Amino acid sequence: MLLLGDPPSPAAPPSGCGFHPRCPKAQAVCRTERPLLRVVGSGARTAACHFPETD
């Protein structure tokens, strides 16, 4: 997935998931809770995302 827009400032990162300001899948939880790294799909990869794409 291609993220549009500019990355956030490292001096003032957004709350929750650092990608939520640019992510088209972002929902309310993304603005408040930082996602944990977890195994997704068939187990061949990991993602720190509340709504990761799966196989």
Secondary structure, 3 states (H helix, E strand, C coil): CCCCCCCCCCCCCCCCCCCCCCCCCCCHHHHHCCCCEEEECCCCEEEECCCCCCC
